[in-house]
Amino acid sequence: MKSNRLTSIFKITLCSLFCGLITTGLISPAFSLTTYAEETESIHELDILTTMIEKGYLIADESTQTVKITEKYKTAVLENLSPYEKVTFTDNSIKISPKYQTRANSGVNKFVWTWKGFDVYLDHNICSIISNGGSTAAALATFIPDPTVSKVVAVAIAAASGLISYNDHGKGVIIAFARIPGQTPIPHWISSQ
């Protein structure tokens, strides 16, 4: 019991330290954020939730603090879906899974929009690609139709590759991103699925 608590404290401290080092610029992620600067005024000031609302992919209700996916968003996801995948939509989430499952459960790929930001569920296969230095941009393009937003999220996920590898126990991970108005999203919590 005490060991689990210490491990959780260590994970939170390590994640906070790592995100702080990236945010302050003392270390940089594997990809350069400036590559995408020509697509937005300043990539460091990209508010992903606001961008997705402005482009018509999401609807936010401030009175109930809820975020909903629009039909435009659903259509964009369905257009990018492979014939071997199926998609499940809820009010605020998209879950993409293979049409034909194997017996092994290696987690799910899911994107959940929340008022505080968003949660990304990555299965073991994608975690392995990230841990080995591969790109997540293609996988995220199906979940996020706006190319600038998907690239920013891919960079943030790549920056946390060490923590993803540490928390992936063959079941995939969940990464919670905090929305900071006027800033790029920051992963504030990573756990095994």
MIDOSE-1310 file (N, C-alpha, C; in nm, 2 decimals, decimal comma, always signed):
residues 193
mksn	+0,08/-0,12/+0,00/+0,00/+0,00/+0,00/+0,09/+0,12/+0,00; +0,19/+0,13/+0,09/+0,28/+0,24/+0,10/+0,36/+0,26/-0,03; +0,40/+0,14/-0,09/+0,48/+0,15/-0,21/+0,40/+0,21/-0,33; +0,27/+0,17/-0,34/+0,18/+0,22/-0,44/+0,16/+0,37/-0,43
rlts	+0,15/+0,42/-0,30/+0,13/+0,56/-0,28/+0,26/+0,64/-0,32; +0,38/+0,58/-0,28/+0,50/+0,65/-0,32/+0,53/+0,65/-0,47; +0,49/+0,54/-0,53/+0,50/+0,53/-0,68/+0,41/+0,64/-0,74; +0,29/+0,66/-0,69/+0,20/+0,76/-0,75/+0,25/+0,90/-0,73
ifki	+0,31/+0,92/-0,61/+0,37/+1,05/-0,58/+0,49/+1,08/-0,67; +0,57/+0,97/-0,69/+0,68/+0,98/-0,78/+0,64/+1,02/-0,92; +0,53/+0,95/-0,97/+0,48/+0,97/-1,11/+0,43/+1,12/-1,13; +0,36/+1,16/-1,03/+0,30/+1,30/-1,03/+0,42/+1,40/-1,03
tlcs	+0,51/+1,38/-0,94/+0,63/+1,47/-0,93/+0,71/+1,47/-1,06; +0,74/+1,35/-1,11/+0,82/+1,34/-1,24/+0,74/+1,41/-1,35; +0,61/+1,38/-1,37/+0,54/+1,44/-1,47/+0,54/+1,59/-1,46; +0,52/+1,65/-1,34/+0,52/+1,79/-1,32/+0,65/+1,85/-1,36
lfcg	+0,76/+1,79/-1,31/+0,89/+1,84/-1,34/+0,92/+1,84/-1,49; +0,88/+1,73/-1,56/+0,91/+1,71/-1,70/+0,83/+1,82/-1,78; +0,70/+1,84/-1,74/+0,62/+1,94/-1,81/+0,67/+2,08/-1,78; +0,72/+2,10/-1,66/+0,78/+2,23/-1,63/+0,90/+2,26/-1,71
litt	+0,99/+2,16/-1,73/+1,11/+2,18/-1,81/+1,08/+2,21/-1,95; +0,98/+2,14/-2,01/+0,94/+2,17/-2,15/+0,88/+2,31/-2,16; +0,79/+2,34/-2,07/+0,72/+2,47/-2,07/+0,82/+2,59/-2,06; +0,92/+2,58/-1,98/+1,01/+2,69/-1,96/+1,12/+2,69/-2,07
glis	+1,12/+2,58/-2,15/+1,22/+2,58/-2,26/+1,36/+2,52/-2,22; +1,37/+2,47/-2,10/+1,50/+2,42/-2,06/+1,53/+2,29/-2,14; +1,43/+2,21/-2,17/+1,45/+2,10/-2,26/+1,34/+2,11/-2,37; +1,37/+2,05/-2,48/+1,27/+2,06/-2,59/+1,22/+1,92/-2,63
pafs	+1,09/+1,91/-2,67/+1,04/+1,78/-2,72/+1,11/+1,74/-2,84; +1,09/+1,61/-2,88/+1,15/+1,56/-3,00/+1,12/+1,64/-3,13; +1,01/+1,70/-3,14/+0,97/+1,77/-3,25/+0,97/+1,92/-3,22; +1,00/+2,00/-3,31/+1,00/+2,15/-3,29/+0,87/+2,21/-3,31
ltty	+0,82/+2,28/-3,21/+0,69/+2,35/-3,22/+0,69/+2,46/-3,33; +0,81/+2,51/-3,35/+0,82/+2,62/-3,45/+0,79/+2,58/-3,59; +0,80/+2,45/-3,62/+0,77/+2,40/-3,75/+0,63/+2,43/-3,79; +0,54/+2,44/-3,70/+0,40/+2,47/-3,73/+0,36/+2,61/-3,71
aeet	+0,46/+2,70/-3,68/+0,43/+2,84/-3,65/+0,37/+2,91/-3,77; +0,40/+2,87/-3,89/+0,34/+2,94/-4,00/+0,19/+2,91/-4,02; +0,14/+2,81/-3,95/+0,00/+2,78/-3,96/-0,08/+2,86/-3,86; -0,02/+2,90/-3,75/-0,09/+2,99/-3,65/+0,00/+3,10/-3,62
esih	-0,06/+3,21/-3,56/+0,02/+3,32/-3,52/+0,14/+3,28/-3,43; +0,10/+3,21/-3,32/+0,20/+3,16/-3,23/+0,15/+3,03/-3,17; +0,23/+2,93/-3,20/+0,18/+2,79/-3,16/+0,18/+2,78/-3,01; +0,26/+2,86/-2,94/+0,26/+2,85/-2,79/+0,13/+2,92/-2,74
eldi	+0,06/+2,99/-2,82/-0,07/+3,05/-2,77/-0,19/+2,99/-2,83; -0,18/+2,87/-2,89/-0,29/+2,80/-2,95/-0,38/+2,74/-2,84; -0,50/+2,79/-2,83/-0,60/+2,74/-2,73/-0,68/+2,63/-2,81; -0,65/+2,51/-2,79/-0,71/+2,40/-2,87/-0,86/+2,39/-2,87
lttm	-0,92/+2,41/-2,75/-1,06/+2,40/-2,73/-1,13/+2,52/-2,81; -1,07/+2,64/-2,80/-1,13/+2,75/-2,87/-1,12/+2,73/-3,02; -1,00/+2,68/-3,06/-0,98/+2,66/-3,21/-1,08/+2,56/-3,26; -1,10/+2,45/-3,19/-1,20/+2,35/-3,24/-1,34/+2,41/-3,23
iekg	-1,38/+2,49/-3,14/-1,51/+2,56/-3,13/-1,52/+2,65/-3,25; -1,42/+2,74/-3,27/-1,43/+2,83/-3,38/-1,44/+2,77/-3,52; -1,38/+2,65/-3,54/-1,39/+2,58/-3,67/-1,51/+2,49/-3,68; -1,60/+2,49/-3,58/-1,72/+2,42/-3,59/-1,72/+2,27/-3,55
ylia	-1,61/+2,23/-3,49/-1,60/+2,09/-3,45/-1,66/+2,06/-3,31; -1,66/+2,16/-3,23/-1,71/+2,14/-3,09/-1,81/+2,25/-3,06; -1,90/+2,22/-2,96/-1,99/+2,32/-2,90/-1,97/+2,32/-2,75; -1,94/+2,43/-2,69/-1,92/+2,44/-2,55/-2,04/+2,52/-2,49
dest	-2,09/+2,47/-2,38/-2,19/+2,53/-2,30/-2,13/+2,58/-2,17; -2,11/+2,71/-2,15/-2,04/+2,75/-2,03/-2,13/+2,74/-1,91; -2,26/+2,75/-1,92/-2,35/+2,74/-1,81/-2,34/+2,60/-1,74; -2,33/+2,49/-1,82/-2,32/+2,36/-1,77/-2,18/+2,30/-1,77
qtvk	-2,09/+2,38/-1,83/-1,95/+2,34/-1,85/-1,94/+2,20/-1,91; -2,00/+2,19/-2,03/-2,00/+2,07/-2,11/-1,94/+2,10/-2,25; -1,88/+2,01/-2,31/-1,83/+2,02/-2,45/-1,90/+1,90/-2,53; -1,95/+1,93/-2,65/-2,01/+1,83/-2,73/-1,95/+1,83/-2,87
itek	-1,95/+1,72/-2,93/-1,89/+1,70/-3,06/-2,01/+1,73/-3,16; -1,97/+1,80/-3,27/-2,07/+1,84/-3,37/-2,08/+1,73/-3,48; -2,18/+1,74/-3,57/-2,19/+1,65/-3,68/-2,08/+1,67/-3,78; -2,02/+1,79/-3,79/-1,91/+1,82/-3,87/-1,79/+1,74/-3,83
ykta	-1,77/+1,73/-3,70/-1,66/+1,65/-3,64/-1,68/+1,50/-3,67; -1,80/+1,45/-3,65/-1,83/+1,31/-3,67/-1,80/+1,28/-3,82; -1,85/+1,36/-3,91/-1,83/+1,34/-4,05/-1,68/+1,34/-4,09; -1,60/+1,43/-4,03/-1,45/+1,43/-4,06/-1,39/+1,30/-4,01
vlen	-1,43/+1,25/-3,89/-1,37/+1,13/-3,84/-1,41/+1,01/-3,93; -1,53/+1,00/-3,97/-1,58/+0,89/-4,06/-1,50/+0,89/-4,19; -1,47/+1,01/-4,25/-1,40/+1,02/-4,37/-1,26/+0,97/-4,36; -1,20/+0,98/-4,24/-1,06/+0,94/-4,23/-1,04/+0,80/-4,17
lspy	-1,15/+0,73/-4,15/-1,15/+0,60/-4,09/-1,11/+0,49/-4,19; -1,03/+0,40/-4,15/-0,99/+0,29/-4,23/-1,10/+0,19/-4,24; -1,11/+0,11/-4,35/-1,22/+0,01/-4,36/-1,21/-0,10/-4,25; -1,09/-0,11/-4,18/-1,08/-0,21/-4,08/-1,11/-0,16/-3,94
ekvt	-1,16/-0,04/-3,93/-1,18/+0,02/-3,80/-1,33/+0,06/-3,79; -1,37/+0,06/-3,67/-1,51/+0,11/-3,64/-1,50/+0,22/-3,54; -1,60/+0,31/-3,53/-1,60/+0,42/-3,44/-1,72/+0,42/-3,36; -1,71/+0,47/-3,23/-1,82/+0,49/-3,14/-1,81/+0,63/-3,09
ftdn	-1,93/+0,70/-3,11/-1,93/+0,84/-3,07/-2,02/+0,85/-2,94; -1,99/+0,94/-2,85/-2,08/+0,98/-2,74/-2,09/+1,13/-2,76; -2,15/+1,20/-2,66/-2,16/+1,34/-2,67/-2,03/+1,41/-2,68; -1,93/+1,36/-2,61/-1,80/+1,43/-2,60/-1,68/+1,34/-2,63
siki	-1,70/+1,22/-2,69/-1,58/+1,14/-2,71/-1,59/+1,06/-2,84; -1,48/+1,02/-2,88/-1,46/+0,94/-3,01/-1,38/+0,82/-2,97; -1,43/+0,70/-3,00/-1,35/+0,58/-2,97/-1,34/+0,50/-3,10; -1,21/+0,48/-3,14/-1,18/+0,40/-3,26/-1,12/+0,27/-3,23
spky	-1,18/+0,17/-3,28/-1,13/+0,03/-3,25/-1,13/-0,05/-3,38; -1,05/-0,16/-3,38/-1,05/-0,25/-3,49/-1,19/-0,32/-3,51; -1,23/-0,34/-3,63/-1,36/-0,42/-3,65/-1,35/-0,56/-3,60; -1,23/-0,62/-3,61/-1,21/-0,76/-3,57/-1,10/-0,76/-3,46
qtra	-1,15/-0,78/-3,34/-1,06/-0,78/-3,22/-0,99/-0,92/-3,20; -0,87/-0,91/-3,15/-0,80/-1,03/-3,11/-0,84/-1,06/-2,96; -0,80/-1,17/-2,91/-0,83/-1,20/-2,77/-0,75/-1,11/-2,67; -0,64/-1,07/-2,71/-0,56/-0,98/-2,61/-0,62/-0,84/-2,61
nsgv	-0,63/-0,79/-2,49/-0,67/-0,66/-2,46/-0,55/-0,57/-2,44; -0,53/-0,48/-2,54/-0,41/-0,39/-2,53/-0,45/-0,25/-2,51; -0,57/-0,23/-2,46/-0,62/-0,09/-2,44/-0,71/-0,04/-2,56; -0,75/+0,08/-2,55/-0,83/+0,14/-2,65/-0,77/+0,27/-2,70
nkfv	-0,81/+0,32/-2,82/-0,78/+0,45/-2,87/-0,90/+0,53/-2,86; -0,89/+0,64/-2,78/-1,01/+0,72/-2,75/-0,97/+0,86/-2,73; -1,06/+0,96/-2,76/-1,03/+1,10/-2,74/-1,15/+1,15/-2,67; -1,14/+1,21/-2,55/-1,25/+1,26/-2,48/-1,23/+1,41/-2,45
wtwk	-1,33/+1,49/-2,50/-1,32/+1,64/-2,47/-1,39/+1,67/-2,34; -1,33/+1,74/-2,26/-1,38/+1,78/-2,13/-1,37/+1,93/-2,12; -1,44/+1,99/-2,02/-1,44/+2,13/-2,00/-1,29/+2,18/-1,96; -1,22/+2,09/-1,89/-1,09/+2,13/-1,84/-0,98/+2,11/-1,94
gfdv	-1,02/+2,04/-2,05/-0,92/+2,01/-2,16/-0,96/+1,88/-2,24; -0,88/+1,78/-2,23/-0,92/+1,66/-2,30/-0,83/+1,54/-2,25; -0,88/+1,42/-2,27/-0,81/+1,30/-2,23/-0,79/+1,22/-2,35; -0,67/+1,17/-2,36/-0,63/+1,08/-2,48/-0,60/+0,94/-2,42
yldh	-0,67/+0,84/-2,48/-0,65/+0,70/-2,45/-0,57/+0,64/-2,56; -0,45/+0,59/-2,54/-0,37/+0,53/-2,64/-0,35/+0,38/-2,61; -0,37/+0,29/-2,71/-0,35/+0,15/-2,68/-0,20/+0,12/-2,68; -0,17/-0,01/-2,65/-0,03/-0,05/-2,63/+0,04/-0,04/-2,76
nics	-0,02/-0,06/-2,88/+0,05/-0,05/-3,00/+0,10/+0,09/-3,03; +0,02/+0,19/-3,01/+0,06/+0,33/-3,03/+0,16/+0,37/-2,93; +0,14/+0,32/-2,80/+0,24/+0,35/-2,70/+0,38/+0,30/-2,74; +0,38/+0,18/-2,80/+0,51/+0,12/-2,84/+0,57/+0,21/-2,95
iisn	+0,49/+0,26/-3,05/+0,54/+0,34/-3,15/+0,60/+0,47/-3,10; +0,53/+0,53/-3,00/+0,58/+0,66/-2,94/+0,71/+0,63/-2,86; +0,71/+0,52/-2,79/+0,83/+0,49/-2,71/+0,95/+0,47/-2,79; +0,93/+0,42/-2,92/+1,04/+0,39/-3,01/+1,07/+0,51/-3,10
ggst	+1,01/+0,63/-3,07/+1,04/+0,75/-3,14/+0,96/+0,77/-3,27; +0,85/+0,69/-3,29/+0,77/+0,70/-3,40/+0,67/+0,82/-3,39; +0,61/+0,86/-3,50/+0,52/+0,97/-3,50/+0,38/+0,93/-3,47; +0,31/+1,01/-3,39/+0,17/+0,99/-3,35/+0,08/+1,08/-3,44
aaal	+0,13/+1,16/-3,52/+0,05/+1,26/-3,60/-0,06/+1,18/-3,68; -0,02/+1,08/-3,75/-0,11/+1,00/-3,83/-0,23/+0,94/-3,75; -0,20/+0,89/-3,64/-0,30/+0,83/-3,55/-0,40/+0,94/-3,50; -0,34/+1,05/-3,46/-0,42/+1,16/-3,41/-0,51/+1,23/-3,52
atfi	-0,46/+1,22/-3,64/-0,53/+1,29/-3,75/-0,68/+1,24/-3,76; -0,70/+1,11/-3,73/-0,83/+1,05/-3,74/-0,92/+1,11/-3,62; -0,86/+1,13/-3,51/-0,94/+1,18/-3,39/-0,96/+1,33/-3,40; -0,86/+1,41/-3,46/-0,87/+1,55/-3,46/-0,86/+1,60/-3,60
pdpt	-0,97/+1,64/-3,66/-0,97/+1,68/-3,80/-0,89/+1,80/-3,84; -0,87/+1,89/-3,74/-0,79/+2,01/-3,77/-0,64/+1,98/-3,77; -0,57/+2,00/-3,88/-0,43/+1,96/-3,88/-0,34/+2,03/-3,78; -0,36/+2,16/-3,76/-0,28/+2,23/-3,67/-0,29/+2,18/-3,52
vskv	-0,42/+2,15/-3,49/-0,45/+2,10/-3,35/-0,39/+1,96/-3,34; -0,41/+1,87/-3,43/-0,35/+1,74/-3,42/-0,20/+1,74/-3,41; -0,14/+1,83/-3,48/+0,01/+1,84/-3,47/+0,06/+1,88/-3,33; -0,01/+1,98/-3,28/+0,02/+2,03/-3,14/+0,00/+1,92/-3,04
vava	-0,11/+1,85/-3,05/-0,13/+1,74/-2,95/-0,03/+1,63/-2,97; +0,01/+1,60/-3,10/+0,12/+1,50/-3,13/+0,25/+1,54/-3,06; +0,28/+1,67/-3,07/+0,41/+1,71/-3,01/+0,40/+1,70/-2,86; +0,29/+1,73/-2,80/+0,28/+1,72/-2,65/+0,29/+1,58/-2,61
iaaa	+0,23/+1,48/-2,69/+0,24/+1,34/-2,65/+0,38/+1,29/-2,67; +0,45/+1,33/-2,78/+0,58/+1,29/-2,80/+0,67/+1,34/-2,69; +0,65/+1,45/-2,64/+0,73/+1,51/-2,53/+0,72/+1,42/-2,40; +0,61/+1,36/-2,39/+0,58/+1,27/-2,27/+0,61/+1,12/-2,30
sgli	+0,69/+1,10/-2,40/+0,71/+0,96/-2,44/+0,77/+0,87/-2,33; +0,86/+0,93/-2,25/+0,92/+0,85/-2,14/+0,82/+0,81/-2,04; +0,73/+0,90/-2,01/+0,62/+0,87/-1,91/+0,52/+0,77/-1,97; +0,50/+0,78/-2,10/+0,41/+0,69/-2,16/+0,46/+0,55/-2,16
synd	+0,59/+0,53/-2,19/+0,66/+0,40/-2,18/+0,66/+0,35/-2,04; +0,68/+0,43/-1,94/+0,68/+0,39/-1,80/+0,54/+0,34/-1,76; +0,44/+0,40/-1,80/+0,30/+0,37/-1,76/+0,23/+0,26/-1,84; +0,28/+0,23/-1,96/+0,22/+0,13/-2,05/+0,26/-0,01/-2,00
hgkg	+0,17/-0,08/-1,94/+0,20/-0,21/-1,89/+0,13/-0,31/-1,98; +0,14/-0,29/-2,11/+0,07/-0,38/-2,21/-0,08/-0,35/-2,23; -0,13/-0,25/-2,15/-0,27/-0,21/-2,16/-0,30/-0,07/-2,22; -0,19/+0,00/-2,25/-0,21/+0,14/-2,30/-0,21/+0,24/-2,19
viia	-0,23/+0,36/-2,22/-0,22/+0,47/-2,12/-0,34/+0,57/-2,14; -0,36/+0,65/-2,04/-0,46/+0,76/-2,04/-0,38/+0,88/-2,01; -0,38/+0,98/-2,09/-0,31/+1,11/-2,07/-0,42/+1,22/-2,06; -0,42/+1,29/-1,95/-0,51/+1,40/-1,93/-0,44/+1,53/-1,95
fari	-0,49/+1,61/-2,04/-0,44/+1,74/-2,07/-0,52/+1,85/-2,01; -0,45/+1,95/-1,95/-0,52/+2,06/-1,89/-0,53/+2,17/-2,00; -0,64/+2,24/-2,00/-0,66/+2,35/-2,09/-0,62/+2,48/-2,01; -0,52/+2,55/-2,07/-0,48/+2,67/-2,02/-0,51/+2,78/-2,12
pgqt	-0,61/+2,86/-2,11/-0,65/+2,96/-2,21/-0,53/+3,04/-2,26; -0,52/+3,04/-2,39/-0,41/+3,11/-2,46/-0,27/+3,04/-2,46; -0,27/+2,91/-2,42/-0,15/+2,83/-2,42/-0,17/+2,69/-2,48; -0,07/+2,63/-2,51/-0,08/+2,49/-2,56/-0,12/+2,40/-2,45
piph	-0,18/+2,29/-2,47/-0,22/+2,20/-2,36/-0,10/+2,14/-2,29; -0,12/+2,11/-2,17/-0,01/+2,05/-2,09/-0,06/+1,92/-2,03; +0,01/+1,81/-2,05/-0,03/+1,68/-1,99/+0,00/+1,69/-1,84; -0,11/+1,67/-1,76/-0,09/+1,68/-1,62/-0,11/+1,55/-1,54
wiss	-0,15/+1,45/-1,62/-0,17/+1,32/-1,55/-0,16/+1,21/-1,65; -0,08/+1,10/-1,62/-0,07/+0,99/-1,71/-0,08/+0,86/-1,62; -0,16/+0,77/-1,67/-0,18/+0,64/-1,60/-0,20/+0,53/-1,70; -0,18/+0,41/-1,65/-0,21/+0,29/-1,73/-0,36/+0,28/-1,74
q	-0,41/+0,22/-1,86/-0,55/+0,20/-1,88/-0,60/+0,08/-1,79
